[in-house]
Amino acid sequence: MIRLAGGTQDAALRRLMARLAESSARHPPRPAWRRRVPSVFLTRYPLGWRLLLPRRRTPDRGDALFIGPAGVFAPEHTQDPDPGSHAASSAARPGGEGAPPELAPRSAREPAAVARPAAEALADTPLSGDRSHAGATARLVSIAAANAGGHGRSTGALLHFDERTLDRLVRTDSPRLRRAEAARVAEAAARRLPDHDLVAIDEDTSSTETSPLFDEDTVRGAARDRAVSGAFVSRIAFLDSRQTDLVEGIHSGPARISGPAGTGKTVVALHRLARMARRSSDRLLFTTFVRSPPAVHQRSCQRLAPEVADRVEFVGLHRWTRGLLAERGRPLTVDRRAVRNCFASAWRRHRTEDLQALTPYDYWRTEIDRVIKGRGLTSFAQYRGVHRRGRRVALTVDQRALVWALYERYQHNLRDRGVYDDNDLLAAPHEEIRRRPPGRSYSAVVVDEVPDVVLLRLRLLHGLVDDRPDGLLRVGDGQQQVHPGGWPLSDAGIPVRGRGEILRTDYRNSAEIIRYARRLDAVDQVDDLDGAAGIALRDAVVAHPGGRVDQWTGSDEDFDAGLVAAVRAVPVDETGDVAVLATTNAETRRMFRAPADAGVAVSRLDDHDGAQTGTVKVGTVLRAKGLEFSAVFRALITVGDVGLDDGVRRERAEQATRQRLVAATRARDRLWVGRVTAGKGPGSS
């Protein structure tokens, strides 16, 4: 350890500069600007920044380690060109064509080699509670002289700064480490890297040593509570030991990560993508069936790993498929009104007493979308023998024949009118990929909220990476499925058994919210589509104490005032971390108007991309899947199911309960549930 004791911080900095100058006598001379670089971090010592300096420089190590609130950085300096020489003009593009080999930073040739020792040394460093620092977050930085000219742009593998812009690396609006944690990480790195010295400053102080107010366990517990009570942006940089194992683990083929709401499944997926991006130059894909989460998670990835975020594509699956088809000269759009007309025409022609008596019109539309077309069935023989997972209305062979006739008429209407539905939009790129792989190849694909993804979509994604190691990762929780129906993975031909992992600790939801959500009993049996047992929310470990749940009941006429009063009682800061969630679009329109008319700043959840807007987000539970908020306001209405078959009522009740669980578990600290007991309900105009 280099201990700079006594005096002011300025004096300590002068002693460090002298130490670096002395070191230059034993090594090739360090230019003055390179000796100044550590001062950018050392002057911020009180803010938590620490330096580790190597005792000797070697080709496979960086020039130092900088550890602070913004993370861990392994800097690599470019060589100083001789002004006016050919080398000086080449230095503007390190590693570019014509640049002498000695001017190209080692990191441009082997970016992983410099940062790897730091990543390995920092893996599993204890932080708050049972969390640990993810070794994958050690990042590589290329630093050039201020007069080096265009020294290169930050790329997926490398951050580029010069002496003038290096301050940007220090400033962060989303700290990854607290000051005490940064010091702890630096001390751990010094122990694990014996060829490095940790620079420490001992300030003069007149205070006398006193007994601690709290014992170590109390301090650790308080730090842990603070860590788990923050927003997603503050939690994303931290992993507990179990999550760290999943980030660093290698799978021989397609794999899955499951677990109840709030257990960090998406956090692990984002860390895995960042880790893979640092070790490969290929592109990676994160997708889900919901439109909003990809944009939000892209912003999270930019905070977590800005140096590789540009190589991870975050996109909804329908948008991705439209892009692929447009590249192939086959642009397809879905005219939803025309699709509805095609099905209505088929229903008028093929509805029978048998089908109409079983269940209403929309049940059969879902049967075609989720069971027949969503699973890629192409013959009645396939439909006759398929297990209709999650569908509670039992069908005889004759009844299935009637449904198949309805499906064939619907398909005929689509073809006649040149119309495509959502499943057609997925089937077309599947054929294109089999015919010719896409030009933009992916080394890995993560599909989130997988229980709601139809089988056809999962086959499409699997086709991008096949069974390559760490190729396909599916993430989700069967208890949070909001769409009816389902399927086993065996039908997709995707081997996963033995490569499934389960997370159990809920870091998002407070204890009171979990207590409320557990009473919902959304699906008693939870599995992971591949036959492996899953765990329900009732079995999760709760890490976040406290919380508040308020339940409002009243008439339809009083609902608007009750909702507005509840929203106004919760302060909305600049992050806009509050959401109002409904079941249907009609309910959403009313719940948007009520607070807006009362002067509350609102925005549509459909347009949310993770930016801090200071508005209350309003949308459906479906749009909120994969997201979280500090406070959630939820309206409940009674589903009209009079005269329906018992199986339909059971299926609708299960779906409604799962949606209630999803809505409740979007909330970290506060949940308000409004139940209409009289009148038409919040969907009325």
Secondary structure as the mmCIF struct_conf table of DSSP 4:
data_model
#
loop_
_struct_conf.conf_type_id
_struct_conf.id
_struct_conf.beg_label_comp_id
_struct_conf.beg_label_asym_id
_struct_conf.beg_label_seq_id
_struct_conf.end_label_comp_id
_struct_conf.end_label_asym_id
_struct_conf.end_label_seq_id
STRN STRN1 ILE A 2 ALA A 5
BEND BEND1 GLY A 6 GLY A 7
HELX_RH_AL_P HELX_RH_AL_P1 GLN A 9 SER A 24
TURN_TY1_P TURN_TY1_P1 ALA A 25 ARG A 26
BEND BEND2 HIS A 27 PRO A 28
HELX_LH_PP_P HELX_LH_PP_P1 PRO A 29 PRO A 31
HELX_RH_AL_P HELX_RH_AL_P2 ALA A 32 LEU A 42
TURN_TY1_P TURN_TY1_P2 THR A 43 ARG A 44
HELX_RH_3T_P HELX_RH_3T_P1 TYR A 45 LEU A 47
TURN_TY1_P TURN_TY1_P3 GLY A 48 GLY A 48
STRN STRN2 ARG A 50 PRO A 54
BEND BEND3 ARG A 55 ARG A 56
TURN_TY1_P TURN_TY1_P4 PRO A 59 ASP A 60
BEND BEND4 ARG A 61 ARG A 61
BEND BEND5 ASP A 63 ASP A 63
STRN STRN3 LEU A 65 GLY A 68
TURN_TY1_P TURN_TY1_P5 PRO A 69 ALA A 70
STRN STRN4 GLY A 71 HIS A 77
HELX_LH_PP_P HELX_LH_PP_P2 THR A 78 ASP A 82
TURN_TY1_P TURN_TY1_P6 PRO A 83 GLY A 84
BEND BEND6 SER A 85 SER A 85
HELX_RH_AL_P HELX_RH_AL_P3 HIS A 86 SER A 90
TURN_TY1_P TURN_TY1_P7 ALA A 91 ALA A 92
BEND BEND7 ARG A 93 ARG A 93
TURN_TY1_P TURN_TY1_P8 PRO A 94 GLY A 95
TURN_TY1_P TURN_TY1_P9 GLU A 97 GLY A 98
HELX_RH_3T_P HELX_RH_3T_P2 PRO A 101 LEU A 103
BEND BEND8 ALA A 104 ALA A 104
HELX_RH_AL_P HELX_RH_AL_P4 ARG A 106 ARG A 109
HELX_RH_AL_P HELX_RH_AL_P5 PRO A 111 LEU A 122
TURN_TY1_P TURN_TY1_P10 ALA A 123 ASP A 124
STRN STRN5 THR A 125 PRO A 126
BEND BEND9 SER A 128 SER A 128
TURN_TY1_P TURN_TY1_P11 GLY A 129 ASP A 130
STRN STRN6 ARG A 131 HIS A 133
HELX_RH_3T_P HELX_RH_3T_P3 GLY A 135 THR A 137
STRN STRN7 ALA A 138 ALA A 144
TURN_TY1_P TURN_TY1_P12 ALA A 146 ASN A 147
BEND BEND10 ALA A 148 ALA A 148
BEND BEND11 GLY A 156 ALA A 157
STRN STRN8 LEU A 159 ASP A 162
TURN_TY1_P TURN_TY1_P13 GLU A 163 LEU A 166
HELX_RH_AL_P HELX_RH_AL_P6 ASP A 167 VAL A 170
BEND BEND12 ASP A 173 SER A 174
BEND BEND13 ARG A 176 LEU A 177
HELX_RH_AL_P HELX_RH_AL_P7 ARG A 179 ARG A 192
TURN_TY1_P TURN_TY1_P14 PRO A 194 ASP A 195
STRN STRN9 HIS A 196 ASP A 202
HELX_LH_PP_P HELX_LH_PP_P3 SER A 207 GLU A 209
BEND BEND14 LEU A 213 PHE A 214
HELX_RH_AL_P HELX_RH_AL_P8 GLU A 216 VAL A 228
TURN_TY1_P TURN_TY1_P15 SER A 229 SER A 229
BEND BEND15 GLY A 230 GLY A 230
HELX_RH_AL_P HELX_RH_AL_P9 PHE A 232 ARG A 235
TURN_TY1_P TURN_TY1_P16 ILE A 236 ALA A 237
STRN STRN10 PHE A 238 ASP A 240
HELX_RH_AL_P HELX_RH_AL_P10 SER A 241 GLU A 248
BEND BEND16 SER A 252 GLY A 253
STRN STRN11 ALA A 255 SER A 258
BEND BEND17 PRO A 260 PRO A 260
TURN_TY1_P TURN_TY1_P17 ALA A 261 GLY A 262
BEND BEND18 THR A 263 GLY A 264
HELX_RH_AL_P HELX_RH_AL_P11 LYS A 265 ARG A 279
BEND BEND19 SER A 281 ASP A 282
STRN STRN12 ARG A 283 THR A 287
BEND BEND20 PHE A 289 ARG A 291
HELX_RH_AL_P HELX_RH_AL_P12 SER A 292 LEU A 304
TURN_TY1_P TURN_TY1_P18 PRO A 306 VAL A 308
HELX_RH_3T_P HELX_RH_3T_P4 ALA A 309 ARG A 311
STRN STRN13 VAL A 312 PHE A 314
HELX_RH_AL_P HELX_RH_AL_P13 LEU A 317 GLU A 327
TURN_TY1_P TURN_TY1_P19 ARG A 328 GLY A 329
HELX_RH_AL_P HELX_RH_AL_P14 ARG A 336 HIS A 350
HELX_RH_AL_P HELX_RH_AL_P15 GLU A 353 LEU A 358
BEND BEND21 THR A 359 THR A 359
HELX_RH_AL_P HELX_RH_AL_P16 TYR A 361 THR A 366
HELX_RH_PI_P HELX_RH_PI_P1 GLU A 367 LYS A 373
TURN_TY1_P TURN_TY1_P20 GLY A 374 GLY A 376
BEND BEND22 SER A 379 SER A 379
HELX_RH_AL_P HELX_RH_AL_P17 PHE A 380 GLY A 385
TURN_TY1_P TURN_TY1_P21 ARG A 389 GLY A 390
BEND BEND23 VAL A 393 VAL A 393
HELX_RH_AL_P HELX_RH_AL_P18 VAL A 397 ARG A 417
TURN_TY1_P TURN_TY1_P22 GLY A 418 GLY A 418
HELX_RH_AL_P HELX_RH_AL_P19 ASP A 422 ARG A 435
BEND BEND24 ARG A 436 ARG A 436
BEND BEND25 GLY A 439 ARG A 440
STRN STRN14 TYR A 442 VAL A 447
BEND BEND26 GLU A 449 GLU A 449
HELX_RH_3T_P HELX_RH_3T_P5 VAL A 450 ASP A 452
BEND BEND27 VAL A 453 VAL A 453
HELX_RH_AL_P HELX_RH_AL_P20 LEU A 455 VAL A 465
TURN_TY1_P TURN_TY1_P23 ASP A 466 ASP A 467
TURN_TY1_P TURN_TY1_P24 PRO A 469 ASP A 470
STRN STRN15 LEU A 472 GLY A 476
HELX_RH_3T_P HELX_RH_3T_P6 GLY A 478 GLN A 480
BEND BEND28 HIS A 483 PRO A 484
HELX_RH_3T_P HELX_RH_3T_P7 LEU A 489 ALA A 492
TURN_TY1_P TURN_TY1_P25 GLY A 493 GLY A 493
TURN_TY1_P TURN_TY1_P26 ARG A 497 GLY A 498
STRN STRN16 GLY A 500 ILE A 502
STRN STRN17 THR A 505 SER A 510
HELX_RH_AL_P HELX_RH_AL_P21 ALA A 511 ARG A 518
TURN_TY1_P TURN_TY1_P27 ARG A 519 LEU A 520
BEND BEND29 ASP A 524 ASP A 524
STRN STRN18 ASP A 527 ASP A 527
BEND BEND30 LEU A 529 GLY A 531
STRN STRN19 ALA A 533 ALA A 533
HELX_RH_3T_P HELX_RH_3T_P8 LEU A 537 ASP A 539
HELX_LH_PP_P HELX_LH_PP_P4 ALA A 540 ALA A 540
STRN STRN20 VAL A 541 HIS A 544
STRN STRN21 ARG A 548 SER A 555
HELX_RH_AL_P HELX_RH_AL_P22 ASP A 556 ARG A 568
TURN_TY1_P TURN_TY1_P28 ALA A 569 ALA A 569
BEND BEND31 VAL A 570 VAL A 570
TURN_TY1_P TURN_TY1_P29 GLU A 574 THR A 575
STRN STRN22 VAL A 578 ALA A 582
BEND BEND32 THR A 583 THR A 584
HELX_RH_AL_P HELX_RH_AL_P23 ASN A 585 ASP A 597
TURN_TY1_P TURN_TY1_P30 ALA A 598 GLY A 599
STRN STRN23 VAL A 602 ARG A 604
HELX_RH_3T_P HELX_RH_3T_P9 LEU A 605 ASP A 607
BEND BEND33 GLY A 610 GLY A 610
BEND BEND34 THR A 615 THR A 615
STRN STRN24 VAL A 616 THR A 620
HELX_RH_AL_P HELX_RH_AL_P24 VAL A 621 ALA A 624
TURN_TY1_P TURN_TY1_P31 LYS A 625 GLY A 626
STRN STRN25 PHE A 629 LEU A 636
TURN_TY1_P TURN_TY1_P32 VAL A 642 GLY A 643
HELX_RH_AL_P HELX_RH_AL_P25 ASP A 646 ALA A 664
TURN_TY1_P TURN_TY1_P33 THR A 665 ARG A 666
STRN STRN26 ALA A 667 ALA A 678
BEND BEND35 GLY A 679 LYS A 680
TURN_TY1_P TURN_TY1_P34 PRO A 682 GLY A 683
#
